[in-house]
Amino acid sequence: MRLLTALLSCAMALFGCDTRPATTSITRVVEHGTETLFSKTTLVDGIASFECFASTSGGCHYRIYEASCPVAAAGDAGTQCEQRLVDRFDLAVGRRHEVHGLPHGFRHCVATGPEAPCMV
C-alpha cells in the first residue's frame, strides 16, 4: 500500500498536482474596455506571494492590513472594523514579491497608484 501511495504521489507531482492548501486572489480591473490593473496574490504555507501582471501606471501598489472586528450584536449591520496597516510596497509590472510572517486572516488591496483607491 505504501508503494502504491508513493507511486501515485510521484505521478501527481509529474502532472503539476500540488496537495498543499493554497488561497489565490485575482484582482482585475477593466475600464472602458481597457485593462487598468491585473494582479494575483497566493498564500501557501504562510507565505504570501504578490504578482503584478498589468497596470496603467507601470506598477501595482499593495497595502497589507489586519482587520479586527468587534463581535456584532444579532442584526447589527453597522459594526465597523478597525484596520491596522501591516505593510505597503510597490511592484513593477512583471515582478513578484514574497512576504513571510503575516498575521492570520490578513487582508490586502492593490491599486494603480500609491494614492489611488484600493481594489480588494
N, CA and C atoms as a LAMMPS dump frame, in Angstrom:
ITEM: TIMESTEP
0
ITEM: NUMBER OF ATOMS
360
ITEM: BOX BOUNDS ff ff ff
-5.0000000000000000e+02 5.0000000000000000e+02
-5.0000000000000000e+02 5.0000000000000000e+02
-5.0000000000000000e+02 5.0000000000000000e+02
ITEM: ATOMS id mol type element x y z
1 1 1 N 0.822 -1.187 0
2 1 2 C 0 0 0
3 1 3 C 0.871 1.257 0
4 2 1 N 1.97 1.237 0.755
5 2 2 C 2.856 2.4 0.769
6 2 3 C 3.47 2.631 -0.6
7 3 1 N 3.795 1.565 -1.289
8 3 2 C 4.379 1.688 -2.626
9 3 3 C 3.376 2.33 -3.587
10 4 1 N 2.135 1.918 -3.498
11 4 2 C 1.085 2.497 -4.354
12 4 3 C 0.897 3.984 -4.051
13 5 1 N 0.901 4.351 -2.786
14 5 2 C 0.771 5.756 -2.389
15 5 3 C 1.949 6.569 -2.899
16 6 1 N 3.155 6.039 -2.785
17 6 2 C 4.348 6.74 -3.266
18 6 3 C 4.294 6.925 -4.78
19 7 1 N 3.895 5.892 -5.505
20 7 2 C 3.792 5.995 -6.962
21 7 3 C 2.736 7.01 -7.373
22 8 1 N 1.61 7.014 -6.702
23 8 2 C 0.547 7.964 -7.006
24 8 3 C 0.99 9.395 -6.724
25 9 1 N 1.701 9.611 -5.63
26 9 2 C 2.218 10.947 -5.299
27 9 3 C 3.201 11.427 -6.358
28 10 1 N 4.077 10.534 -6.808
29 10 2 C 5.043 10.906 -7.853
30 10 3 C 4.33 11.236 -9.158
31 11 1 N 3.325 10.457 -9.513
32 11 2 C 2.571 10.717 -10.743
33 11 3 C 1.855 12.059 -10.663
34 12 1 N 1.276 12.372 -9.511
35 12 2 C 0.593 13.659 -9.344
36 12 3 C 1.583 14.809 -9.453
37 13 1 N 2.784 14.631 -8.918
38 13 2 C 3.8 15.679 -8.99
39 13 3 C 4.224 15.915 -10.436
40 14 1 N 4.304 14.848 -11.222
41 14 2 C 4.669 14.993 -12.631
42 14 3 C 3.646 15.805 -13.413
43 15 1 N 2.392 15.702 -13.038
44 15 2 C 1.327 16.412 -13.746
45 15 3 C 0.986 17.758 -13.105
46 16 1 N 1.794 18.192 -12.168
47 16 2 C 1.599 19.518 -11.588
48 16 3 C 0.577 19.577 -10.472
49 17 1 N 0.205 18.456 -9.929
50 17 2 C -0.747 18.458 -8.819
51 17 3 C -0.003 18.803 -7.538
52 18 1 N -0.51 19.755 -6.803
53 18 2 C 0.105 20.172 -5.544
54 18 3 C -0.927 19.958 -4.45
55 19 1 N -0.588 19.165 -3.453
56 19 2 C -1.554 18.828 -2.414
57 19 3 C -1.576 19.826 -1.266
58 20 1 N -0.693 20.836 -1.301
59 20 2 C -0.685 21.833 -0.228
60 20 3 C -1.881 22.767 -0.387
61 21 1 N -2.558 23.085 0.711
62 21 2 C -3.678 24.016 0.613
63 21 3 C -3.18 25.418 0.256
64 22 1 N -3.892 26.081 -0.635
65 22 2 C -3.496 27.42 -1.075
66 22 3 C -4.744 28.273 -1.284
67 23 1 N -4.554 29.578 -1.144
68 23 2 C -5.613 30.539 -1.428
69 23 3 C -5.07 31.51 -2.458
70 24 1 N -5.821 31.705 -3.535
71 24 2 C -5.403 32.622 -4.588
72 24 3 C -6.461 33.695 -4.779
73 25 1 N -5.994 34.927 -4.916
74 25 2 C -6.872 36.068 -5.144
75 25 3 C -6.429 36.774 -6.422
76 26 1 N -7.353 36.978 -7.338
77 26 2 C -7.072 37.684 -8.59
78 26 3 C -7.797 39.019 -8.551
79 27 1 N -7.078 40.093 -8.837
80 27 2 C -7.688 41.421 -8.944
81 27 3 C -7.483 41.888 -10.378
82 28 1 N -8.591 42.123 -11.067
83 28 2 C -8.535 42.571 -12.455
84 28 3 C -9.537 43.698 -12.631
85 29 1 N -9.063 44.834 -13.112
86 29 2 C -9.919 45.995 -13.32
87 29 3 C -9.87 46.369 -14.792
88 30 1 N -11.049 46.471 -15.409
89 30 2 C -11.161 46.868 -16.805
90 30 3 C -12.066 48.094 -16.854
91 31 1 N -11.56 49.165 -17.447
92 31 2 C -12.345 50.393 -17.589
93 31 3 C -12.455 50.746 -19.059
94 32 1 N -13.674 50.892 -19.54
95 32 2 C -13.943 51.25 -20.941
96 32 3 C -13.239 50.3 -21.905
97 33 1 N -13.231 49.016 -21.561
98 33 2 C -12.638 48.007 -22.42
99 33 3 C -11.129 47.878 -22.325
100 34 1 N -10.5 48.676 -21.479
101 34 2 C -9.046 48.625 -21.325
102 34 3 C -8.696 48.105 -19.937
103 35 1 N -7.804 47.13 -19.896
104 35 2 C -7.352 46.582 -18.615
105 35 3 C -6.436 47.596 -17.932
106 36 1 N -6.838 48.03 -16.72
107 36 2 C -6.04 49.013 -15.992
108 36 3 C -5.224 48.388 -14.868
109 37 1 N -5.65 47.193 -14.413
110 37 2 C -4.947 46.545 -13.303
111 37 3 C -5.185 45.039 -13.364
112 38 1 N -4.118 44.26 -13.184
113 38 2 C -4.221 42.809 -13.143
114 38 3 C -3.16 42.308 -12.183
115 39 1 N -3.596 41.707 -11.082
116 39 2 C -2.699 41.271 -10.019
117 39 3 C -3.158 39.921 -9.48
118 40 1 N -2.202 39.146 -8.977
119 40 2 C -2.504 37.84 -8.38
120 40 3 C -1.771 37.728 -7.053
121 41 1 N -2.483 37.266 -6.042
122 41 2 C -1.896 37.024 -4.727
123 41 3 C -2.181 35.577 -4.338
124 42 1 N -1.154 34.873 -3.882
125 42 2 C -1.307 33.474 -3.49
126 42 3 C -0.723 33.284 -2.097
127 43 1 N -1.453 32.563 -1.26
128 43 2 C -0.999 32.242 0.089
129 43 3 C -0.842 30.73 0.192
130 44 1 N 0.407 30.269 0.416
131 44 2 C 0.708 28.848 0.564
132 44 3 C 1.652 28.695 1.747
133 45 1 N 1.283 27.851 2.685
134 45 2 C 2.135 27.556 3.847
135 45 3 C 2.608 28.816 4.569
136 46 1 N 1.738 29.802 4.716
137 46 2 C 2.07 31.013 5.444
138 46 3 C 2.924 32.016 4.677
139 47 1 N 3.198 31.738 3.409
140 47 2 C 3.97 32.658 2.574
141 47 3 C 3.037 33.253 1.528
142 48 1 N 2.943 34.578 1.519
143 48 2 C 2.107 35.265 0.55
144 48 3 C 2.979 35.757 -0.6
145 49 1 N 2.588 35.425 -1.828
146 49 2 C 3.321 35.935 -2.982
147 49 3 C 2.398 36.84 -3.788
148 50 1 N 2.924 37.989 -4.157
149 50 2 C 2.179 39.016 -4.875
150 50 3 C 2.802 39.162 -6.255
151 51 1 N 1.966 39.146 -7.305
152 51 2 C 2.454 39.275 -8.669
153 51 3 C 1.684 40.382 -9.382
154 52 1 N 2.406 41.257 -10.055
155 52 2 C 1.816 42.352 -10.82
156 52 3 C 1.94 42.019 -12.301
157 53 1 N 0.812 41.773 -12.966
158 53 2 C 0.819 41.417 -14.382
159 53 3 C 0.585 42.625 -15.297
160 54 1 N -0.244 43.582 -14.851
161 54 2 C -0.534 44.754 -15.685
162 54 3 C -1.018 45.901 -14.816
163 55 1 N -0.638 47.116 -15.203
164 55 2 C -1.08 48.322 -14.517
165 55 3 C -0.846 49.501 -15.454
166 56 1 N -1.826 50.379 -15.562
167 56 2 C -1.676 51.537 -16.444
168 56 3 C -0.569 52.457 -15.968
169 57 1 N -0.233 52.419 -14.699
170 57 2 C 0.833 53.277 -14.174
171 57 3 C 2.216 52.639 -14.301
172 58 1 N 2.249 51.369 -14.716
173 58 2 C 3.526 50.674 -14.808
174 58 3 C 3.87 49.881 -13.559
175 59 1 N 3.012 49.948 -12.53
176 59 2 C 3.266 49.207 -11.304
177 59 3 C 2.014 49.006 -10.483
178 60 1 N 2.07 48.03 -9.591
179 60 2 C 0.976 47.742 -8.665
180 60 3 C 1.403 48.216 -7.279
181 61 1 N 0.509 48.841 -6.572
182 61 2 C 0.79 49.392 -5.252
183 61 3 C -0.071 48.624 -4.238
184 62 1 N 0.594 47.882 -3.364
185 62 2 C -0.081 46.985 -2.43
186 62 3 C -0.108 47.562 -1.027
187 63 1 N -1.194 47.264 -0.319
188 63 2 C -1.321 47.549 1.106
189 63 3 C -1.8 46.274 1.779
190 64 1 N -1.104 45.878 2.835
191 64 2 C -1.485 44.697 3.611
192 64 3 C -1.9 45.197 4.982
193 65 1 N -3.055 44.747 5.441
194 65 2 C -3.539 45.206 6.73
195 65 3 C -4.201 44.08 7.505
196 66 1 N -4.342 44.335 8.775
197 66 2 C -5.001 43.407 9.689
198 66 3 C -6.287 44.079 10.138
199 67 1 N -7.385 43.362 10.065
200 67 2 C -8.673 43.921 10.461
201 67 3 C -9.143 43.245 11.741
202 68 1 N -9.588 44.055 12.686
203 68 2 C -10.179 43.496 13.903
204 68 3 C -11.598 44.042 14.001
205 69 1 N -12.52 43.12 14.041
206 69 2 C -13.932 43.484 14.064
207 69 3 C -14.545 43.036 15.385
208 70 1 N -15.2 43.954 16.093
209 70 2 C -15.874 43.538 17.324
210 70 3 C -17.034 42.604 16.99
211 71 1 N -17.326 41.72 17.909
212 71 2 C -18.445 40.81 17.71
213 71 3 C -19.722 41.639 17.715
214 72 1 N -20.469 41.567 16.615
215 72 2 C -21.68 42.381 16.461
216 72 3 C -22.86 41.717 17.159
217 73 1 N -23.715 42.543 17.705
218 73 2 C -24.96 42.035 18.273
219 73 3 C -25.816 41.519 17.117
220 74 1 N -26.661 40.582 17.395
221 74 2 C -27.503 39.996 16.353
222 74 3 C -28.272 41.084 15.619
223 75 1 N -28.138 41.091 14.299
224 75 2 C -28.872 42.048 13.48
225 75 3 C -28.216 43.413 13.374
226 76 1 N -27.05 43.639 14.012
227 76 2 C -26.387 44.938 13.957
228 76 3 C -25.441 44.961 12.757
229 77 1 N -25.895 45.575 11.651
230 77 2 C -25.095 45.618 10.433
231 77 3 C -24.171 46.825 10.42
232 78 1 N -24.247 47.7 11.403
233 78 2 C -23.459 48.923 11.402
234 78 3 C -22.123 48.812 12.113
235 79 1 N -21.719 47.611 12.491
236 79 2 C -20.461 47.431 13.201
237 79 3 C -19.291 47.725 12.265
238 80 1 N -18.361 48.569 12.71
239 80 2 C -17.197 48.938 11.911
240 80 3 C -15.97 48.162 12.379
241 81 1 N -15.145 47.761 11.424
242 81 2 C -13.9 47.066 11.735
243 81 3 C -12.759 48.074 11.736
244 82 1 N -11.799 47.855 12.621
245 82 2 C -10.598 48.687 12.654
246 82 3 C -9.532 48.017 11.796
247 83 1 N -8.822 48.825 11.01
248 83 2 C -7.761 48.3 10.158
249 83 3 C -6.423 48.874 10.586
250 84 1 N -5.435 47.979 10.685
251 84 2 C -4.077 48.388 11.032
252 84 3 C -3.17 48.012 9.874
253 85 1 N -2.477 49.007 9.306
254 85 2 C -1.569 48.768 8.191
255 85 3 C -0.378 47.945 8.663
256 86 1 N -0.124 46.82 7.996
257 86 2 C 0.977 45.923 8.35
258 86 3 C 2.174 46.156 7.426
259 87 1 N 1.904 46.347 6.139
260 87 2 C 2.978 46.539 5.173
261 87 3 C 2.418 47.254 3.95
262 88 1 N 3.313 47.879 3.219
263 88 2 C 2.942 48.562 1.977
264 88 3 C 4.163 48.499 1.072
265 89 1 N 3.939 48.157 -0.2
266 89 2 C 5.056 48.073 -1.143
267 89 3 C 4.528 48.231 -2.57
268 90 1 N 5.46 48.51 -3.482
269 90 2 C 5.145 48.69 -4.889
270 90 3 C 5.893 47.638 -5.696
271 91 1 N 5.255 47.166 -6.778
272 91 2 C 5.889 46.214 -7.686
273 91 3 C 5.746 46.726 -9.111
274 92 1 N 6.818 46.666 -9.869
275 92 2 C 6.743 46.985 -11.291
276 92 3 C 6.022 45.837 -12.003
277 93 1 N 5.405 46.142 -13.135
278 93 2 C 4.734 45.112 -13.927
279 93 3 C 5.745 44.017 -14.265
280 94 1 N 5.313 42.762 -14.08
281 94 2 C 6.18 41.617 -14.352
282 94 3 C 6.99 41.158 -13.156
283 95 1 N 6.865 41.829 -12.032
284 95 2 C 7.639 41.478 -10.838
285 95 3 C 6.787 40.69 -9.852
286 96 1 N 7.483 39.999 -8.95
287 96 2 C 6.846 39.176 -7.915
288 96 3 C 7.533 39.46 -6.596
289 97 1 N 6.757 39.414 -5.502
290 97 2 C 7.307 39.702 -4.173
291 97 3 C 6.68 38.734 -3.176
292 98 1 N 7.501 38.148 -2.293
293 98 2 C 7.009 37.247 -1.251
294 98 3 C 7.104 37.921 0.103
295 99 1 N 6.095 37.67 0.939
296 99 2 C 6.063 38.207 2.297
297 99 3 C 5.836 37.041 3.255
298 100 1 N 6.702 36.953 4.257
299 100 2 C 6.605 35.895 5.272
300 100 3 C 6.096 36.505 6.583
301 101 1 N 5.458 35.69 7.402
302 101 2 C 5.093 36.096 8.756
303 101 3 C 3.921 37.048 8.871
304 102 1 N 3.008 37.016 7.919
305 102 2 C 1.834 37.882 8.02
306 102 3 C 0.863 37.337 9.057
307 103 1 N 0.094 38.218 9.709
308 103 2 C -0.865 37.739 10.706
309 103 3 C -1.95 36.878 10.06
310 104 1 N -2.458 35.929 10.814
311 104 2 C -3.534 35.072 10.323
312 104 3 C -4.751 35.936 9.969
313 105 1 N -5.324 35.693 8.824
314 105 2 C -6.501 36.446 8.418
315 105 3 C -6.187 37.826 7.859
316 106 1 N -4.929 38.068 7.452
317 106 2 C -4.58 39.382 6.911
318 106 3 C -5.433 39.67 5.677
319 107 1 N -5.52 40.926 5.339
320 107 2 C -6.233 41.343 4.132
321 107 3 C -5.288 42.202 3.313
322 108 1 N -5.574 42.321 2.045
323 108 2 C -4.734 43.153 1.193
324 108 3 C -5.586 43.846 0.139
325 109 1 N -5.014 44.888 -0.42
326 109 2 C -5.648 45.548 -1.544
327 109 3 C -4.549 46.038 -2.469
328 110 1 N -4.915 46.315 -3.713
329 110 2 C -3.944 46.722 -4.718
330 110 3 C -4.542 47.864 -5.534
331 111 1 N -3.686 48.786 -5.949
332 111 2 C -4.131 49.949 -6.72
333 111 3 C -3.099 50.263 -7.795
334 112 1 N -3.493 51.118 -8.755
335 112 2 C -2.584 51.512 -9.823
336 112 3 C -1.612 52.598 -9.379
337 113 1 N -1.906 53.272 -8.272
338 113 2 C -1.031 54.313 -7.77
339 113 3 C -1.038 54.345 -6.256
340 114 1 N -0.054 55 -5.628
341 114 2 C 0.034 54.994 -4.171
342 114 3 C -1.143 55.685 -3.494
343 115 1 N -1.786 56.611 -4.154
344 115 2 C -2.929 57.313 -3.559
345 115 3 C -4.245 56.925 -4.219
346 116 1 N -4.197 56.017 -5.207
347 116 2 C -5.418 55.594 -5.901
348 116 3 C -6.268 54.731 -4.982
349 117 1 N -7.589 54.711 -5.229
350 117 2 C -8.458 53.839 -4.417
351 117 3 C -8.019 52.384 -4.557
352 118 1 N -8.015 51.69 -3.459
353 118 2 C -7.556 50.318 -3.417
354 118 3 C -8.668 49.359 -3.833
355 119 1 N -8.31 48.344 -4.621
356 119 2 C -9.245 47.304 -5.035
357 119 3 C -8.975 46.068 -4.175
358 120 1 N -9.989 45.551 -3.546
359 120 2 C -9.845 44.391 -2.67
360 120 3 C -10.133 43.132 -3.441
